[in-house]
């Protein structure tokens, strides 16, 4: 009787594990996104045109000490990867532009309480020659 109860519990646990595994994305092209808003040390994960972006921040005396990592996901050798650090005052914004005229705006919240995506979309002046 005891062995049967233990076997039933094991079967139920196995069912939960299998159901959980089936809920994960099946294809590698389905990239994880976290578009925020986020708190300190939490990542924003986004696609900007043909580039991927990871952005996170740490409070820096009431400002947001932002770290941005931008890369081309098709670049197998990671030669396109860049890292940018910038400190923003509350309500100040920074924009990340991709080569294909897409833009991602990030804004520091009041008292560095959060980092939010703002003004994403087409970059002004796209296609104009300089």
N, C-alpha and C positions, 0 to 999 in steps of 0.2 A: 504494500500500500504506500509506504514512504517513498519507494523508488518510482512509483507511478506519478506521485505528486511532483517529485523532483524533475521527472522527464517532461511533465506538462509545463512546468515553469520554464525549463530550458527551451522547449518548443515555442512558447510565447515570446521569450527573449529573442530567439532566432527570427521570428516573424517581424518583430519591431526593427531589428538590425537590417533585414532585407528591405523592408519598406523604407527605411531611412536612406539606404544606399540608392534606391530607385528615384529618390527625390532630387539627387544631385544632377547638375547639367550633364548631358550625355556627350555633347560636342565641346571640343576645346575652343571653338570660336565664340562660345557664349561667355564673354568676359564679365567678371563680377563688377558691379557698379555700386558705389555708395555716394550719393549726391548730397548728403548732409541735410541740414546743418550738423556740424560735429563740434564736440567739445575738445579740450586740450588732449593732445596725443592720439586722437582718433583720426583715421585716414579718410580723406575724400578720394574716391577712385572713380575716374571719369575718362571718357574718350573725347578728344577734341580734334575733329577732322580725322586725319590718319594717325594721330599720336595718342598715346596713353599718358595719363597724368596721375601721380600720387601726390597729394598735398596734405600736410598736417602742420600743427603749430603747437608751440608751448607759450604760456603766458610769460611776458617779459616786461615786468614793471607796469602793468596795465595795458601794454601793447601786445600784439600777436607776432611772435617770432616764427614766421612761416618758412617751411622747407618744401620745395617743389622738386619733383623728379619727373622729367618728361622724356619719352623715348618712342621710337618707331617699333611697333611690335613685329614687323617683318624683318628687322635688322638682327640676324642671328648672332652677330659678333658684338652687339651692343655699342657700336661706335657712335651711334646717334644719341646716346643717353647724355642728358645734362642735368645738373643739380643747381638750383638757385635758392639762396637764402635771402629773405627780406624781412624787415621789421615794419609792421603797419600800426599806425595809431588807430584807436577805435573809430569805426565808420570809414576808414580809408580802404581803398580798393587797389588790387593789382590784377592785370590781365595777362593771360597766356594765349598767344596767337600761334596757330599752326601754319605751315607753309601753304595749305589749301584754303586760307582765308576764313577759318573758323576761330572763335575766340571763347575763352572761359574766364569769367571774372570772379574773383574771390574777395570777400569783404570781411574785415575784422569786426566783431560785435562789440557792444559796450563792455568796458572793463575786461576785454579779452575773454568773454564768456563763451563765444562760439565763432566758428568760421563758416561762412555761408557762400554758396554759389549765387552770383548775380550777373545780369547782363550777358548771358551766354548767347551765342549765335553768330551771325555774319559779322565780320570785321568791316568797319567803314572803309571805303576806298578800295575795296577788293577789285583787282584787275586793272587798277590805274598804274601807269608807269611813273617812275620817279625821275 
